[in-house]
Amino acid sequence: MRVRRLRKEVAALEVTAFINLIVVLVPFLLSTAVFTRLAVMDLTLPAQSNNKLEQLKGNDLKLEVVIRPESLEVGDRIGGLIQRIDKKDGHHDVKALNTLMQAVKQKFPETRTATVLSEPDTSYEVLVQVMDAVRAGRSSNGGPKLVRVELFPDVSVGDAPIRTKGNAS
Amino acid sequence: MMLTPLEKRAARKERNKQQLDLNLVSLIDIFTILIFFLLSSASEVETLPSFKSVKLPESTADTHPRETIVVTISGAEIIVDGRKVADVADVMRASDDVIAPLKAELELLSKRQVIREKNQASKAAITIMGDKDIPYRLLRKVMVTSARANFTDVSFAVRQRFET
C-alpha cells in the first residue's frame, strides 16, 4: 500500500503585475522629478511717499552695502563708511560680510532694512549672494550648534553712487 | 492506483521541477520606497516655469514662489510668461532705462481683470527669473520698467541651496 503523502506546495507570491507597475512608474516619476527647489527672494522697494518722515529720525541706521568691482563697502547712509571688505581669491568675501552684518545687527537689533547698491556691471549672482549675506546668517551664539538668524530681511536694491576721488582712497 | 506511463512521466516531471526562485524582495522594497519618495516630491506644485537657458543663482532664501507674472531674463532674450518680448542685445544697446516692448506687455497684462478677491494682492507682484550672469544694468532696466508698469512687488527667483 502506498502512503499518500500530502505534497506541500511552495508558497509563491504572484508579484509580476506589481513589478510591472513599479518598473513603469519609477522611470516615469524619475523623469519628472525636480531635484532643484526654487524659491523667491522678496525685494523691498523703498517707498517714495514717506520719505520726509523717515528723514526726521536721524538716529536710525540706514545700512548700505555697496558692491564695487574690487571690494564691498559697508556703510551707514548718515554715518559714513563702516568697513571695506576686500576681495578674497577673486571673489567678494561674503562670509566676512555676513560676520560684519551679524556684528552690526547686535548693535542695532531693531533695524530690519538694508540697501544693496551695485554698479552697472555687477553680475546678478554676486548681487544675490550679497543680498543673501545681508538677509540672514548662521551664528553659533556661543552654543555648539549653528542657528539661522535673521539679520536685515527687508533688502532693497539700488544704484551705487559714482565714486569720487576722496571716496576711493 | 496504477498510472499509465504517460501519467508517471507527468508526475515525475512535476516532482522534479525546479522552482525558479528569484529573490525579489529587496528589489520590491527599494522600488516601493522610491515610488513613495518620488510621488511625494512630484506632488509639490511647480509655479515657476523652468528654462534650460536660464541658470538661476543660488540662495538660501526659502520663501515659496507665488503665482505671479514671471519675467525671465536669459542671456539672449527677455520672456514674459512664456512669450518673448525683447532681445537682450537691443536692450543693452539702448540708453533708455525703460524697455518699451516689455512695458507694453506688462501694461497689457496688468489690465487683466482680477476675478477673485484674494488674488487682488498679487496684481502688483512680479517675479524676475534672471540668469546668474546678467549684469545689474540689465536687471535694473527690467526693474525700472516693471515699476513704471505698476508692478512694484518685485521678487527674484533663485535656486534654493541648503546650507551644510
Chai-1 contact restraints between the chains, C-beta under 6 A:
chainA,res_idxA,chainB,res_idxB,connection_type,confidence,min_distance_angstrom,max_distance_angstrom,comment,restraint_id
A,V10,B,Q19,contact,1.0,0.0,6.0,A-B,restraint_1
A,I22,B,F31,contact,1.0,0.0,6.0,A-B,restraint_2
A,L25,B,I35,contact,1.0,0.0,6.0,A-B,restraint_3
A,V26,B,F31,contact,1.0,0.0,6.0,A-B,restraint_4
A,V26,B,L34,contact,1.0,0.0,6.0,A-B,restraint_5
A,L29,B,L38,contact,1.0,0.0,6.0,A-B,restraint_6
A,L29,B,A42,contact,1.0,0.0,6.0,A-B,restraint_7
A,T32,B,A42,contact,1.0,0.0,6.0,A-B,restraint_8
A,A33,B,L38,contact,1.0,0.0,6.0,A-B,restraint_9
A,A33,B,S41,contact,1.0,0.0,6.0,A-B,restraint_10
A,T36,B,R159,contact,1.0,0.0,6.0,A-B,restraint_11
A,R37,B,Q160,contact,1.0,0.0,6.0,A-B,restraint_12
A,L38,B,L48,contact,1.0,0.0,6.0,A-B,restraint_13
A,L38,B,P65,contact,1.0,0.0,6.0,A-B,restraint_14
A,L38,B,A157,contact,1.0,0.0,6.0,A-B,restraint_15
A,A39,B,A61,contact,1.0,0.0,6.0,A-B,restraint_16
A,A39,B,D62,contact,1.0,0.0,6.0,A-B,restraint_17
A,A39,B,T63,contact,1.0,0.0,6.0,A-B,restraint_18
A,A39,B,V158,contact,1.0,0.0,6.0,A-B,restraint_19
A,A39,B,Q160,contact,1.0,0.0,6.0,A-B,restraint_20
A,V40,B,T63,contact,1.0,0.0,6.0,A-B,restraint_21
A,V40,B,P65,contact,1.0,0.0,6.0,A-B,restraint_22
A,V40,B,T127,contact,1.0,0.0,6.0,A-B,restraint_23
A,V40,B,S155,contact,1.0,0.0,6.0,A-B,restraint_24
A,V40,B,A157,contact,1.0,0.0,6.0,A-B,restraint_25
A,M41,B,S59,contact,1.0,0.0,6.0,A-B,restraint_26
A,M41,B,A61,contact,1.0,0.0,6.0,A-B,restraint_27
A,M41,B,S155,contact,1.0,0.0,6.0,A-B,restraint_28
A,M41,B,F156,contact,1.0,0.0,6.0,A-B,restraint_29
A,M41,B,V158,contact,1.0,0.0,6.0,A-B,restraint_30
A,D42,B,S155,contact,1.0,0.0,6.0,A-B,restraint_31
A,L43,B,V154,contact,1.0,0.0,6.0,A-B,restraint_32
A,L45,B,T152,contact,1.0,0.0,6.0,A-B,restraint_33
A,S118,B,Y136,contact,1.0,0.0,6.0,A-B,restraint_34
A,P120,B,Y136,contact,1.0,0.0,6.0,A-B,restraint_35
A,P120,B,R137,contact,1.0,0.0,6.0,A-B,restraint_36
A,D121,B,P135,contact,1.0,0.0,6.0,A-B,restraint_37
A,T122,B,Y136,contact,1.0,0.0,6.0,A-B,restraint_38
A,S123,B,D133,contact,1.0,0.0,6.0,A-B,restraint_39
A,Y124,B,G130,contact,1.0,0.0,6.0,A-B,restraint_40
A,Y124,B,K132,contact,1.0,0.0,6.0,A-B,restraint_41
A,Y124,B,I134,contact,1.0,0.0,6.0,A-B,restraint_42
A,Y124,B,L139,contact,1.0,0.0,6.0,A-B,restraint_43
A,E125,B,P57,contact,1.0,0.0,6.0,A-B,restraint_44
A,E125,B,K132,contact,1.0,0.0,6.0,A-B,restraint_45
A,L127,B,Y136,contact,1.0,0.0,6.0,A-B,restraint_46
A,V128,B,P57,contact,1.0,0.0,6.0,A-B,restraint_47
A,V128,B,S59,contact,1.0,0.0,6.0,A-B,restraint_48
A,D132,B,S59,contact,1.0,0.0,6.0,A-B,restraint_49
A,D132,B,T60,contact,1.0,0.0,6.0,A-B,restraint_50
